[in-house]
Amino acid sequence: MKTKNHSNLKLLEEKNNFYKKLLFQSPDLIFEFTFTNEGTIFFPFLSKSVITHFDLTPEEKDKPALEILKSKIVPEDFITFMSTIYESKKRLKNWVHEFRAVLPLRGLRWYKGIATVELEDNGDVNFYGKIIDISEYKEQEIRLKLSEERYLFALEASSEGIWDLDVKTKKVFYSSQSMKMLGFVAIDTIDSIEMWSNRVHPDDKRKHLNDILLHFNNVTPYYENEQRVLKKSGEYIWILSRGKIIERDSNNKPLRVIGTHTDISSQKEKEENLLRTLQIVEEQNSRLLNFAHIVSHNLRSHSGNIQMLLNIIDDDNSLENLSENHAYLRSSSNALTQTIDHLKELVEIQTVLVNKKENLNLNEYLAKTLDILADEICKNKVTINNTISKNETLTYNPAYLESILLNFTTNAIRYSHPDREPIISYSITTNKDTKILKITDNGLGINLERHGKKLFGMYKTFHNHKDSRGIGLFITKNQIEAMGGSVSVKSEVGVGTTFNICFNE
């Protein structure tokens, strides 16, 4: 019996030696690490690959395990390394830990240790495991982390937001910058596609959706759309939204779309300012052409008449004809003087008086106008309806305000309907920085389809009236526009006319 047991033990020992030889020749970095009951540590077994990989000399192999570890592991990692060993020993839990080591030939390397922990009958604790060189993985991880940090830095530094649409789920990743644009907390958010599309201005929605469909259907190489989007505060901002499909299914249906959001509000404001400037330039050019037309046509006409009369006087200087021609000459001279006065007034509107502004009480100026026209109002039995507040004020040029009220009121009386008593109404509304004065009458009205484009032209008349000169509306419009305002008209023949005068406050 004893011989048999001895034989079995010998067989087991031979097998154990055989396995050790196999493990010793294994390319894997295999080790056995023992933590004795007395507190000492040593390596009962190290595979040949461990000795070779870590450049262990014969002298180093004979040194205590703690000294070997300390000589190889980076000092900053050594304390953590040992604390994980003690923790696994204490809890008898498998050991997994990453650390760095500095080797004579390989330099700095990253490793991952994995070991099974077992408690022996004598109180010793054994660690059976292997070491994996993870340097390449770690370098890749570090590069990826650096790349991600650079990307995040670029994203935070950029004014553009990022969005990523999952077409199937209709869920969208909105970057912190996109959320910040809308006035929300600047954090990355995943929400429904409606979160954004429901905020698009109603007037921009159709084009916004159409541009997306054009790209989804491969009509356009990418999606691009300018849209007004509602912020949390309730105001709209202009956003340039771009995107491109990066993934499609087997049926060529889009699966994923990535894009950017860019706040272009300031750019849009500049464009609007430029358009306003161009409009002003066009209006100035139009006035200049009109001015040139008056100078070339009207002055030439007057001077031609005077020249013709002088020639007649030279040819026939009889007393009878001389008296008659003198009257014609006087009339032509007066007409020339009047035209020159109109031109002078037009030049003054654009230059001299434009900078003179005061805080004016609108009702006081309207009362002054009605006093001036009191006889006409009484004679024509005009009813005045005034709903303007007593405290309503305008920052405006006094002479222009007098002229505007006088011209529009005079016209309302002059072109009243013969079959009814005239009614003139005055009211005012405020819209942000603009005040709109509305002057309405129940007079003859104007055919705007026929005369609308030339309504405010110089020397243009649309009714047969002995006092019509066609200069009032032209001068008044120039005064209003010189102060940065505008005037519009609504009229119906036989019903009446409404003028809306916008004062830019």
Secondary structure, 3 states (H helix, E strand, C coil): CHHHHHHHHHHHHHHHHHHHHHHHHCCCEEEEEEECCCCCEEEEEECHHHHHHCCCCHHHHCCCHHHHHHHHECHHHHHHHHHHHHHHHHHCCCEEEEEEEEECCCEEEEEEEEEEEEECCCCCEEEEEEEEECHHHHHHHHHHHHHHHHHHHHHHHCCEEEEEEECCCCEEEECHHHHHHCCCCCCCEEEECHHHHCCECHHHHHHHHHHHHHHHCCCCCCEEEEEEEECCCCCEEEEEEEEEEEEECCCCCEEEEEEEEEECHHHHHHHHHHHHHHHHHHHHHHHHHHHHHHHHHHHHHHHHHHHHHHHHHHHCCCHHHHHHHHHHHHHHHHHHHHHHHHHHHHHHHHCCCCCCCEEEEHHHHHHHHHHHCHHHHHHCCCEEEECCCCCCEEEECHHHHHHHHHHHHHHHHHCCCCCCCCEEEEEEEEECCEEEEEEEECCCCCCHHHHHHHCCCCCCCCCCCCCCCCCHHHHHHHHHHHCCCEEEEEEECCCEEEEEEEEEC
